[in-house]
Amino acid sequence: MLRFAILTVSDRSARGEREDRSGPALADAVRANGWEVAHTAILPDDLPTLRDTLARWADSDAYDVILTTGGTGFAPRDVTPEATRAVVERLAPGLSEAMRAASLQITAHAMLSRAVAGIRGQTLIVNLPGSPKAAVENFAVIAPVLPHAVKLLRGDQSAEKEHRKL
């Protein structure tokens, strides 16, 4: 059972001015795969707050995967990738590349995504777009590899056998 935390990054949603639709949409997508949503939160686009939260969540060992939604574009306050890069120990560029490649089949705006993915300890952190539709579409791209990724991060010996299946 994979354990997820979902962090919505939005000034307006954090202030209660706009309903968060992306976090709940992602939670539904996670549960539809049979996985657990262990924690959700909404934070403003603030680099120190995001950085500290991501580090604390990853270091807690309570979550296998942390999904962020929002803050990945070109707007001046879009700092989610910077916060993620500040806390990960190793980047996982294949996940971001796969999401952008799939999204480009839907919209040219996918080229504007600055989303990153990386590893801190045994936790995978993945940035997703702020749009509920795009967040769920991007999550669907990476969902098939997440169980294997988590096994590898945990040092699960059965992960080796799965390499032959892929």
N, C-alpha and C positions, 0 to 999 in steps of 0.2 A: 504494500500500500504506500504510494507516494504521498508525502505531506507537503502541501503548498501554503505559502503566504502570498497574499495579493496586496500590492501597494498602489493605490491610485494617487497620481501626482497632479494636482490641480489647485490653483489658488482659489478659484471660485467655488469648487466643491468643498474645499477645506473650510471656507468661510460660510458655507451653507447657502450660497447664492444659486447654486446649480446642483441638481440631483446627480449623483455619481451613477452612471449607467454602465460604464466600462468594467468596473470592479465586479458588480453582480453578474454581468454577461460572462466574464472570465470564470467566475466561480461556478456558474452553471456548466461551462465547457469542461472545467476540471472534473466536476462531479459526474458528468456524462461519460467520462473515461473511467469512472470507478475509483477515483482518487479523492483524497481528503483535502478540504480547505480548512486548514488549522487556524488561520488568522487573516484578517483583512484590516486595512486602515486607509485613511485619506490624509495626505499631507500637502502643504503648499509647495510651490516650486522654489525651494530654498536649499541651496547646495549643502551647507553644513548639517541641516536637519536630515536631509535625505541620506547623505553619506553616513552619518552616525546611526541612523535607523537601519540602513542596510547592513552595516557592520555588526550591529548588535543582534539583529535577527539571524544573520549567517553564523555568528559565533555562538549562538544559543544551542545549535544542533537540534532545534525543534522542527526545522523545515528542510526538506530535500531540495525544493525549488522555490525561489522567490520570483514572482512575476511582478514587474512594474507596468503600469499603463499610464501613458501621458508623459509630456515633457521631453519628447524625442525629436522635435522639429527644429525650425530655424528661429523661432521667436526668442527675443532676448532672455526671457525667463526660463526657457527650455534647457534645464541643466541635469536631467536624469542621466544621460550618458556620462557626463563628467563625474557625477556622484558615484556611479557604478564603477567607472575606471579607477576612481580613488580607492575603492575597497577590494576589488578583485585582485587575486594573486596571479591568475592566468586568464587570458582572454580565450573565448570560444567563438572565433569568427565565423565558423561554418554555420552556426545557427542563425546569426544575423544575415549572412549572405543568402542562405536558403529562404529566409523570410522576405528579404528584399526582392529576390528573383521571382518568387511566387507572386508577390504583390505587384510587380511590374506587369504581370499578365492582366491585372485588373485596372491599375491606374498608373499613369506616368508620375504621379506625386510620390510614389514609392521611392523615387530617387532622392527625395528630400528627407528621408528617414536617417537619423543619426544613431539609431538604436544599436546597443552593444549587448553582448552576453559574455559572462565570465564565471570563474570559479573562485570561491573563497572557502578554504577548508574543504568540507565535503558538501558544500551547498552551491547549487547552480543559480545564478542570477541572470534573468533575461528581461530586457526592455521591450515593451510592446507599444504600439501606437495608442493614442488617447481615444480614438473613435471606437465605440463598442464593436461595430462591424469589422473594422480593420484589426482590432485586438484579437477577436475570436478567429478571424481568418489566419492571422499570423500564428496564433497558438496552434491551430490545426496543422500547420506546416511542420512544427517541431514536435508535436505530441507523440508521434510514433517512435521517436528515438529517446524520449525522456526516461523510460524505465531502464534502458541499457546504460544511458549516461549516468544515472544514479547508482546503478550497480557498480560501474567503474569507479565512481567517486568513493563509494563505500569499500572498495577493495574486494568486492564479492568475487570469489573464484569462478562462479558459474558464468560470469561475463565473458570469460575467455572462449567458452564453447559457443557463445552467441555470435562471435565474430565470423564463424563459418556459415551462419545462416544468412548474414547480410549480403 
